[in-house]
């Protein structure tokens, strides 16, 4: 059991050091756990559950796989392996930025990030719409309604997401 927990920790440490969250991490995780710690069907079930529940897919996937392999201890160990790399990286970046806070180029760097982040979000929207299988207007309409709810009516994001999910169940059957 101890070897399995160690393998679980190292697997999630490796996956979260080598990939960003999302499809890339799921692909690497698939090659690392299927046949060794989980069956293909169990992995697909884990990805399905982690995609449906609110929160970080990567952490939910880690906890699901960890629990499947080693119960509560496995879930905690896998979660630690998944959280440790980004936490350490963020602490290092925060320490560096705090030290360089007064530098003029840091402010310019942060201002330069905003358009790049906007572009990434637009790419995500484009991918979601292009994956709608020929149903262009329903996702666009749902996005516009969500945007209006968030900006004009100040509806909390959690409520908007839950409502959009319920609408999605009905609308996209």
C-alpha positions in Angstrom: 0.0 0.0 0.0 2.8 2.4 0.8 4.4 1.8 -2.6 1.0 2.6 -4.3 0.7 5.8 -2.3 4.2 6.8 -3.2 3.6 6.0 -6.9 0.4 8.1 -6.7 2.2 11.1 -5.2 5.0 10.9 -7.8 2.5 10.5 -10.7 0.6 13.6 -9.8 3.8 15.5 -9.0 5.1 14.6 -12.4 1.9 15.4 -14.3 1.5 18.8 -12.6 5.2 19.7 -13.1 5.1 18.8 -16.8 1.7 20.2 -17.9 -0.7 22.9 -17.3 -4.1 21.9 -16.1 -6.6 20.7 -18.7 -6.5 18.3 -21.7 -2.7 18.1 -21.7 -2.6 16.9 -18.1 -5.4 14.5 -18.7 -3.5 13.0 -21.6 -0.3 12.6 -19.6 -2.2 11.3 -16.7 -3.9 8.7 -18.9 -0.6 7.3 -20.0 0.7 7.3 -16.4 -2.2 5.6 -14.6 -4.2 3.4 -17.1 -3.0 -0.1 -16.8 -0.9 0.7 -13.7 -3.3 2.2 -11.2 -6.7 2.2 -13.0 -8.5 0.6 -15.8 -9.4 2.6 -18.9 -13.1 2.6 -17.8 -12.2 3.8 -14.3 -10.1 6.6 -15.8 -13.0 7.7 -18.2 -15.3 7.7 -15.2 -12.9 9.8 -13.2 -12.6 12.4 -16.1 -16.4 12.4 -16.4 -17.0 13.1 -12.8 -14.2 15.7 -12.5 -15.6 17.6 -15.6 -19.1 17.8 -14.2 -18.4 18.9 -10.6 -17.6 22.6 -9.9 -14.0 23.4 -9.1 -10.6 22.5 -10.5 -10.8 19.5 -12.9 -7.2 18.6 -12.1 -7.7 18.5 -8.4 -10.9 16.6 -8.6 -9.3 14.1 -11.0 -6.4 13.7 -8.6 -8.7 13.1 -5.6 -10.9 10.7 -7.6 -7.9 8.6 -8.8 -6.3 8.8 -5.4 -9.4 7.6 -3.7 -9.9 4.8 -6.2 -6.3 3.6 -5.6 -5.8 4.2 -1.9 -9.0 5.4 -0.2 -9.0 8.7 1.8 -5.2 8.5 2.2 -4.8 8.1 -1.5 -7.0 11.0 -2.2 -5.0 13.2 0.1 -1.6 12.0 -1.3 -2.7 12.6 -4.9 -4.1 16.0 -4.0 -0.8 16.9 -2.4 1.1 15.8 -5.5 -1.2 17.9 -7.6 -1.1 21.0 -5.5 2.5 21.1 -4.6 4.1 22.1 -7.9 1.8 25.1 -8.7 1.9 26.2 -5.1 5.7 26.3 -5.0 5.8 28.0 -8.4 3.3 30.7 -7.3 5.1 31.3 -4.0 8.4 31.8 -5.9 6.7 34.1 -8.5 5.0 36.1 -5.7 8.2 36.5 -3.8 10.0 37.7 -6.9 7.2 40.1 -7.9 7.0 41.5 -4.3 10.7 42.1 -4.4 10.5 43.8 -7.8 7.2 45.6 -7.1 8.6 49.1 -7.4 10.2 48.4 -10.8 8.5 50.2 -13.7 8.9 47.3 -16.1 6.8 45.0 -13.8 3.8 47.3 -14.2 4.3 47.3 -18.0 4.7 43.5 -17.9 1.3 43.1 -16.1 -0.4 45.5 -18.5 1.0 43.4 -21.4 -0.6 40.3 -19.9 -4.1 41.6 -20.1 -4.5 41.4 -24.0 -2.8 38.0 -24.0 -5.3 36.7 -21.4 -8.2 38.2 -23.4 -6.9 36.4 -26.5 -6.8 33.1 -24.6 -10.3 33.6 -23.4 -11.5 34.4 -27.0 -9.8 31.2 -28.3 -11.6 29.2 -25.6 -14.9 30.7 -26.6 -14.1 30.0 -30.3 -13.3 26.3 -29.5 -16.5 25.9 -27.5 -18.6 27.3 -30.3 -16.8 25.3 -33.0 -17.4 22.1 -31.0 -21.1 22.8 -30.8 -21.7 20.5 -33.8 -23.4 23.0 -36.1 -25.5 24.6 -33.4 -23.9 28.0 -33.5 -26.5 30.2 -32.0 -27.5 28.4 -28.8 -24.1 28.6 -27.2 -23.7 32.2 -28.3 -27.1 33.1 -26.9 -26.3 31.4 -23.6 -23.0 33.2 -23.5 -24.6 36.6 -24.1 -27.3 35.9 -21.6 -24.7 34.9 -19.0 -22.6 38.0 -19.8 -25.7 40.2 -19.3 -26.6 38.5 -16.0 -23.1 39.0 -14.7 -22.5 42.6 -15.8 -25.9 44.3 -15.9 -27.8 42.4 -13.2 -24.8 41.6 -11.0 -25.9 38.0 -10.6 -23.2 36.0 -8.7 -21.0 33.9 -11.0 -21.9 30.7 -9.2 -25.6 31.2 -9.8 -24.9 32.1 -13.5 -22.8 28.9 -13.9 -25.4 26.7 -12.2 -28.3 28.2 -14.3 -26.3 27.8 -17.5 -25.6 24.2 -16.6 -29.3 23.5 -16.1 -30.2 25.3 -19.3 -27.5 23.2 -21.0 -29.1 20.0 -19.8 -32.4 21.1 -21.3 -31.2 22.9 -24.4 -28.4 20.6 -25.6 -29.9 17.2 -25.3 
